[in-house]
Amino acid sequence: MPSSKENVLLQLSSDLNNNNIPYFFINETALWLQGAVEAPHSIAVSVQWDAFESVLQEFNLKYGNATPEHNADISYAVYPIADISVRIECTYNTVIRTNPYLVYVDFKEASVPCLSLYYYHKIPEWRMTVEAHLNNVQESVTEQNKKSWNQQTYEALLNRFGTPEEAAIKLKENPTSRMKSLLPYLPALQGKKVANLMGSHGMKATAMSLMGADATVIDFSYENERYAKEVATKCGIDLTYIVADILKMDHHHDGEFDVIVMELGILHYFLDLHPLFKVVSRLLKTGGTFVLQDFHPISTKLITSKGKKHKVDGNYFDPTIHKTVVAYEKHLTNEKEDSVVLQRKWTLGEILTSMADEDLIIKQVSEEPNIKLHDRGIPKIFTVKATKQTY
């Protein structure tokens, strides 16, 4: 008989798997599995509602009889297993396997299902606990991402855009071409203070400076800064580049910027969007403009396309944190072992709601189709224009 919470949990998982019962661990047990809380005093698991009676029959034979309790929404029974209280419950008329917050967690060489911590992030009772955990994980994620984005990034930028001299020539010839997709959402830039958050190689910021803006890049990669400053210098621009973790920005720049721009492949580096948009709101002047442009979640989370073939093989609502390689990896020529980063891909609803929660008034949401013929009809890019709320 198991003698620890870990072994009891694994035994429960094995019992339910062997009987082909859909289930996931819930409440404190789910948060424990995902590292958000210490091991709970009891274990709670939810099973498919129309399999609840058969589970009780099996468990009564194996662990002793338990008397089920019922209310309007759920049924549950409690078993003492190896001196640990185990609660088996079901929620009527719900489907375990299609729950959008179902995730699988590696646990003691097994993969066990549980309700994602993002589900509990929405529940007031658990919100502060989950936010604290996400903040701690974000710090370690940022450190890993920072390490990855400071490994051979300068080399990758050279391979992608050419020397700073070559890149500067193209920028000076036609700075608006670099801003083409963003210009319809931006105010006139002449004399405006603009921040490009996570602005990477600085091309957008330098282009906006050439168009009359006073542009600043905020990014955590000093290799990005090196390339950006060299390109800007060749363009005759004294570019301000702040090397910093955006989530740890001090209050020195609060209310400084007329316009803030974020674009393409940024949001998935954040495990909680609220702290990010809180900083955006802080940095903006009252009534200032925020423009966010990124890859559409339909393309990044749901549909895989290859030539004429398209597969709906993703899960649009998947809240899993994934490991992947940095975007510039294909431009590297040397070893790539340090190019792994962690990402959380967001739905459009999650993005818009997180912005609105931080006093950013959404003025426009635009969805652009993929320009490839075979991908016609599939959204590729979305753009959100918002302003900082005035009181």
N, C-alpha and C positions, 0 to 999 in steps of 0.2 A: 504494500500500500504506500502511496506517495507520502512524503514526510515534509514537504515544503510547498509554498505557494506556487513556485515555478513548476514543480512536478505535478501538482494538482491541476494547474492550468493546462499543461501538456497532456495530461491524462484525459481531461475533459475534451480537449481538441481532438485527441485520437478517438475517443468514444463517438463523438458526433460525426467525425469523418468516416469512420467505419460503418456507421449506419446511414451515411449519405444524407445527413441532416444539414440544411443551410443554417448558418449561425454567424454571429460575430460577438466579440467581447465588448462590453459597454461600460459607461460611467467611469469610476475610478480605475477599474481594471483596464479599460481602453487607454486612459491617460498614462497609466503605469507602463503599459506596453510601449508607448511612444515617448517615454522618458519625461513626461510632464509632472509626475508626482511620484512619491515613494510608494513602495508596495502597500496595497490596501489591506485592511483586516479581513475582508471577504472578497470573493470573486463573483462577478456578475456576467452572465452571458444571455443573449437574446437569440431565440431560435425561431424558425419559420412557424407562424401561428397555427397553420393547419397540421403541423407535425408535433405540436406541443404534447398531445396525449400519448403519442407513441414514444416520445422521449421519456415521459414520466414512467411509462411501463418498463422501459429498459433500465432506467435509473433506480426505480423501486426494487427491481430484482438484484441490482448490483450494489446499491448503496443504502438500502432500507427505505421503508415507505415514508413519503412526504405528502402532506395534505395541501392541495393547490388552493390558492386564493384567487378571487376574481373581482375585477371592477369594470367600469364601462369601457376601458381602453386596453387593459392588459390582464393576463393571467400569470401567476408565478408560483413557484414552489422552492423551498429551501432545503438543501441537503447538507449534513455535516460529513465532510470527507477529510479524513486525516486531521481532525480537529480544526478544519477550516470551513467556514460557512460559504456554501456555494448557492447562489441564486440563479435559477433557470426561469426565464420569463419569455413571453411572447407579446407582441403588439398586434391586435387584430387587424386583418385586412391589409397587411403590408407585405412587401416582398423583399426578403433579405438580399437576394443575389443582385437585385437591380437598385439597391439603395445607393444614391450618388456619393455618399460618404463612406462607403465600404473600402477599406484599404487592407493590405496584407503587410505584416510586420515580421521581420526576421527575429526569432526569439529562440535561443538555446538550440541552434541548428535546425529549427523548424520555421515554417512560415504560417502565421496564425492571423485570422481575420479579426478586425475590430473596427469600431466607428472612429473615423478620423478626428484628430484633435480640432480640425477646422469646424466640425459639427458643434463641438462644445464651446468653440470660440463665440458662437452666436447666443449661447445661453448665459444669462447674467450670473448665475451661480458659479460658473466655471471661467468666465471671461478673463478675469485678472490672472488666474493661474495659468491659463493658456498663453496670454499675452507675455507674461514673465518668461515662460519657457521659450516662446518664439524669439523673444529678445535675446536670450542667452544663446540659442542655436544660431540666430542671425549673426552674432558676433563671431562665432567660430566659422560660419559660412563665409562671412566677409573676409576673414583672415585668409581662408583657403582661396577664395576668389581673387583677393589682392595678390597672393603669391602667384597664382596662375597668370594673372594679367600683367605681372612684372617679369615673366619668363619669356625672353626673346620677342617681346612685343614690338620693339623698335625694328628688329629684323623683319618681322612679319609685315609691318607697315611699309617698309622699304620695298619688299617684294610685291605688295599690293598696289601702292600708289606711286612708287618711284622715289627718287631722292627728293629732299625738301625743295630743291630748286625746281625740279620737274613738276612737283605738285603745285608749287606757288605760281608757276607760269599759267597753268590751267585755271587756277582760282582767280587770278587777276584778269584773265581774258574774259571770264563770264561768271562772276560770283553768284548771280541769280540762278544759274543752272544747278548749283549745289543746293539751293534752297527751294527749288521748283515745287516740290510737293507740299511744302509748308507755307509758302507765301500767301495762298488764299486765306489762311487762318490768322495771319499776323497783322498787327497794325503797321503803319509806316515806321520804319526802323531808325530813321534819322534822329540822332540825339537821344535815343532810348537806351536805358541800361538793361542789358539782356544777360540772362544766365542760361548756359547750356549744361544741364545736370547730367552727369555721367557722359560727358561730351567727348570722351575717347581721344581721337587724333586731332580734334579741334577744327576740322574742316568747316563745319557749320558755323562755329563761332567766328572763325576768320572771315568767312564769306559775309556774315552779318556785319562784321567790323568794316569790311570793304564797302558795305552798303550804308554806312553812316552810324552804325550802332556802337555803343561802348560795351563790348561783349566780354563775358567771363566764363571760363570753363571750370566746373567742379567735378573732379574725378579722382579715384584713388590710385591711379597708375602713374608712377613717375616716368616710366618708359613712354607712355602716351604723351605726357607733358613734354618730354624731350623732343619728340617728333613735332608736336603741335607748335611749340615755341619756335622751332627752327623754320617750319613752314611759314608761320606768321611773320617772322623777321624778314624772310625773303619777300614777303608781300608788303613790307613796310608797315606792319602792324605791331604795336606793343601789346600783345595779348596777355590778359590777366588769367593765370591758370592756378587754381587752388587745388593742391593735392590733399584730399581729405576724404574720409568716409562721410557720405552725405548725411547719414543718420546721426552723426556725431558733430554736426556743424554747430559752432557756438552761436550766440545771439548777436554777434558783431554785425552780421549782414542782414538782420531782420528788417523787412520793409524796404530793402534797397532797390529791388528790381522792378522795372515796368513790365518786363516780359520774361517768362521762363519757358524754355523749350526742353522737351525730352523726346527722344525718338529712336525707334527700331532696336528691339532686342534688349530692353532695359528692365522691364517690370519683373521678368521671371527670376531675377537675382534677389528678389525680396520675398521673405517668407510671410510677411504681414505688410499689406499696403498702407495701412493707416499711419504708421510712423513716417513713411516716405511722404505721403501727401500732407501730413502735418508740417513737415519741413518746407515743402513747396509753399504752403499757405503762409508760413512764417516769413519766408524770403520775399514774397510778393508785396508790392505796395498795395494799399487798399484800392480796389478797382482794377488792379493789374491783370494781365492776360497770361493764362497758362495754356500751352498747346502741347498735347501729348499725341505722338504718332507711333504706332507699333504694329507688329504683325497680327493679323486677325486670328482670334482663338479657333475659329473654324478650321483654319489651315494648320495651326500649330498643335491643336489638341485632338481634332476629329478625323480629318481627311488626309490620307496619304496618296500622293499622285506621282505617277511615273509614266511620262509620255501620255498616251491616250487612256491609260488605265488609272482608275481612281478607286480607292478603298475607303469605306467608312469603318475603319478598324480601331479608332481611338475611342476614348471616353471623355466627352466634352466636360463632364463634371468631376473628373478625376482630381482629387486634392493631394495626390502623392508628391513628395519631394524627390526629384530625379537627379541622378548623376549624369553629366554629359561633358563634352569637351568644349573649350572656349571657341568662340566663333572664328578666330583667326587661325585655328590649328592647321588648316589646309595650306596656309602660307608659310609654315615652318619647315626648315630643312634639317634641323638637328633633332635631338631627343625630345620627346613630348610627354614624358611621364608626369610633369607637373602642370599639365594643361587641363586637368579635370576640375570641373566646378559643379556646384549644386544649384538646382533650379526648381521653382514652383510655378507652373503655368496656370494663368488665371482665366476665368470666364469674363466676357464683356460685362455681365451684370455685376460681378465682384469688383471690377475695376471702377465702374461708374459709381457704384454705391460707396466705395471707399473714398473716392474724391468728394462726393457730396457730403459725407460725414465730416469732412475737414474744412468746411466753410468755402468750398470751391463750387460756384454756381455754374452748372453745365449749360452752355449756350448753344453748342452744336456738336452733333455726333455724325461723322461721315464714314461710310464704308465703301472702299474702292475694290473693284473686281481685279482678278489676276489678268495680266495683259497677254499671257500665253494662250494661244488659240485652244489648245487641248484642255486648258483649265478655265475656259470661259464659264462664267456663272458662279465661280467659287470666290468668295471674298478673300483678298490678300492683305489689305492694309485697312486699319481704321484710324481715324483722327478725332480727337476730342478737343474742343475749345471751351475753356472755362474762365471765369473771372473770380477774383477774391471778393467775398461778400462785404458789402458796406453796411454799417449799422447806423 
